Amino acid sequence: MQLSSIQQRVIGCLLEKQSTTPEHYPLSLNSLTNACNQKSNREPVLSLTEAQVQDTLDELIASRLVTVDEGLSGRVNKYAHRFCNTEFGSLQFTEQQRAIICLLLLRGPQTPGELRTRSSRLAEFNNVNEVEAALNALIEQEHVARLAREPGKRESRYMHLFVDPDSITEDMASNEPMQDNSSEVQQLRSEIEDLKQQINAIKAHLGL
């Protein structure tokens, strides 16, 4: 399963809000757009329009990854994911595994320590060892991969594999306009190319 960057954000938000605010789930288009553009627990921070989110929802509905509860008597439509843990779905995660996938969809590659710190409202991890155990199970299922440890870093980062390497930048590029001659842009492009190469190498190793 390969998701575009905005599809990842939408699915991640639906997973998150299902756990953290179940009383407001499924989500309306407005609530989901606000969740996608949230400044906390998001990397990168986006400024998506409702039209962009609606287009993405339509794609996910066509792929049977989202369902719509059509409002009656003037009520607004509400959206729920079918990404995982559905009755007949192929993706079945434990609560801890689901929390990790949710965070990786919302924030990109992270270390076990970061995942434990950020998961408090999604699942309980008593220690980092439990995070690593859940990550290892996801690696065995070919849903997560460990990235090469960055120089000077103590922990390796982990990323989900529900991604098309060629789409890493396609949906995010227009949200943070920068000058082409900026050194920050050049560094970002270099990091993206490195990440694409790592993803392709991982998928080749797994035979995906």
RAGIUR-V810061 format. One record per residue. RES is the residue in one letter. PHI is phi in radians with two decimals (none if undefined). PSI is psi in whole degrees, -180 to 180 (none if undefined). D_LAST is the distance of its C-alpha to the last C-alpha in Angstrom with 1 decimal. Layout:
RES;PHI;PSI;D_LAST + RES;PHI;PSI;D_LAST
This chain:
M;none;123;10.1 + Q;-2.05;126;11.0 + L;-2.02;141;14.6 + S;-1.21;169;17.0 + S;-1.05;-43;19.3 + I;-1.27;-35;22.1 + Q;-1.06;-41;20.1 + Q;-1.05;-43;19.0 + R;-1.12;-44;22.7 + V;-1.11;-48;24.0 + I;-1.08;-43;21.8 + G;-1.04;-42;22.7 + C;-1.16;-41;26.3 + L;-1.13;-41;26.5 + L;-1.09;-45;25.1 + E;-1.10;-51;27.6 + K;-1.21;-28;30.6 + Q;-1.06;-34;30.0 + S;-1.53;-42;30.6 + T;-1.54;-31;33.2 + T;-2.35;65;35.3 + P;-1.06;-24;34.9 + E;-1.20;-19;38.3 + H;-1.90;11;37.0 + Y;-1.86;140;33.7 + P;-1.06;166;32.5 + L;-1.80;145;33.0 + S;-1.33;166;34.9 + L;-1.03;-43;33.6 + N;-1.10;-46;36.0 + S;-1.12;-39;35.0 + L;-1.19;-40;31.3 + T;-1.09;-43;32.0 + N;-1.07;-39;34.2 + A;-1.15;-40;31.5 + C;-1.12;-34;28.9 + N;-1.67;6;31.6 + Q;-0.94;143;32.8 + K;-1.52;-25;33.7 + S;-1.64;144;33.1 + N;1.05;34;29.8 + R;-2.35;137;27.9 + E;-2.55;114;26.2 + P;-1.40;166;26.9 + V;-1.33;132;29.9 + L;-1.98;167;29.7 + S;-2.30;66;32.4 + L;-1.36;147;30.8 + T;-1.55;163;33.2 + E;-1.07;-33;33.5 + A;-1.13;-41;32.6 + Q;-1.12;-43;29.3 + V;-1.16;-41;28.5 + Q;-1.10;-42;29.8 + D;-1.04;-41;27.6 + T;-1.18;-41;24.5 + L;-1.05;-42;25.8 + D;-1.06;-40;26.2 + E;-1.10;-45;22.6 + L;-1.22;-35;21.6 + I;-1.12;-42;24.2 + A;-1.10;-31;23.0 + S;-1.54;2;19.5 + R;1.09;32;21.4 + L;-1.78;-11;20.4 + V;-2.42;145;24.1 + T;-2.05;153;27.4 + V;-2.04;131;30.7 + D;-1.70;99;34.1 + E;-1.22;128;36.4 + G;-1.19;140;39.6 + L;-1.87;152;42.8 + S;0.95;42;46.3 + G;1.53;-4;45.1 + R;-1.23;153;42.7 + V;-1.37;156;39.5 + N;-1.20;147;36.1 + K;-2.14;146;34.0 + Y;-2.11;138;30.2 + A;-2.32;149;28.1 + H;-1.47;155;24.4 + R;-2.18;29;22.5 + F;-1.19;-42;19.4 + C;-2.66;164;19.9 + N;1.01;30;22.5 + T;-1.58;165;23.8 + E;-1.01;-43;25.6 + F;-1.99;12;23.1 + G;-1.33;155;19.9 + S;-1.42;-24;16.8 + L;-1.59;111;16.6 + Q;-2.19;114;19.6 + F;-2.02;151;20.4 + T;-1.25;169;23.5 + E;-1.04;-41;25.8 + Q;-1.18;-44;24.8 + Q;-1.11;-41;21.1 + R;-1.08;-42;21.8 + A;-1.08;-42;24.0 + I;-1.12;-47;21.4 + I;-1.05;-43;18.8 + C;-1.00;-48;21.8 + L;-1.17;-38;22.9 + L;-1.17;-34;19.6 + L;-1.18;-36;19.4 + L;-1.48;-30;23.1 + R;-2.24;1;23.4 + G;1.32;-165;20.2 + P;-1.00;136;19.6 + Q;-2.54;160;22.4 + T;-1.51;162;23.9 + P;-0.98;-39;24.7 + G;-1.10;-43;28.3 + E;-1.11;-42;27.7 + L;-1.09;-41;25.7 + R;-1.13;-44;28.6 + T;-1.10;-38;31.2 + R;-1.58;-3;29.6 + S;-1.74;7;28.8 + S;-1.02;-31;32.4 + R;-1.60;-4;32.6 + L;-1.88;-38;29.3 + A;-2.85;162;29.4 + E;-1.79;125;31.5 + F;-2.08;121;30.4 + N;-1.29;-26;33.3 + N;-2.82;174;32.0 + V;-1.16;-29;29.1 + N;-1.03;-36;28.2 + E;-1.18;-36;27.4 + V;-1.10;-46;25.0 + E;-1.13;-37;23.3 + A;-1.12;-43;23.2 + A;-1.15;-40;21.5 + L;-1.10;-42;19.0 + N;-1.10;-38;18.3 + A;-1.12;-40;17.8 + L;-1.20;-33;15.3 + I;-1.14;-43;13.4 + E;-1.08;-33;13.6 + Q;-1.45;-2;12.2 + E;1.15;33;9.2 + H;-1.83;-16;11.0 + V;-2.42;151;12.6 + A;-2.35;149;12.6 + R;-1.62;130;15.8 + L;-1.50;158;16.8 + A;-1.05;138;19.2 + R;-1.18;134;22.7 + E;-1.30;148;24.8 + P;-0.97;133;28.1 + G;1.43;-3;30.9 + K;-1.70;143;28.8 + R;-1.46;-34;29.3 + E;-1.99;147;26.1 + S;-1.38;154;22.4 + R;-1.70;155;20.8 + Y;-2.13;147;17.8 + M;-2.34;155;15.6 + H;-1.43;162;13.6 + L;-1.93;18;10.0 + F;-1.53;54;11.2 + V;-2.51;143;11.6 + D;-1.63;119;11.2 + P;-0.93;-34;12.2 + D;-1.32;-10;14.8 + S;-1.83;10;16.4 + I;-1.01;-39;17.4 + T;-1.84;-12;20.9 + E;-1.07;-36;21.5 + D;-1.66;-17;23.0 + M;-1.66;-22;24.6 + A;-1.02;-39;26.4 + S;-1.38;-7;29.4 + N;-1.52;-19;30.2 + E;-2.28;76;31.4 + P;-1.12;132;33.4 + M;-2.43;165;34.3 + Q;-1.28;139;36.1 + D;-1.09;-29;34.0 + N;-1.55;7;36.1 + S;-1.23;135;35.5 + S;-1.12;-29;34.4 + E;-1.12;-39;32.4 + V;-1.14;-44;30.4 + Q;-1.08;-41;29.7 + Q;-1.13;-42;28.7 + L;-1.10;-43;26.3 + R;-1.08;-40;24.8 + S;-1.10;-43;24.3 + E;-1.12;-39;22.7 + I;-1.14;-43;20.3 + E;-1.10;-41;19.3 + D;-1.07;-43;18.9 + L;-1.14;-41;16.6 + K;-1.04;-43;14.4 + Q;-1.12;-40;14.3 + Q;-1.13;-42;13.4 + I;-1.10;-46;10.5 + N;-1.10;-38;9.1 + A;-1.15;-41;10.1 + I;-1.12;-46;8.6 + K;-1.17;-35;5.0 + A;-1.13;-40;6.0 + H;-1.12;-37;7.8 + L;-1.47;-8;5.5 + G;1.33;27;3.8 + L;-1.57;none;0.0
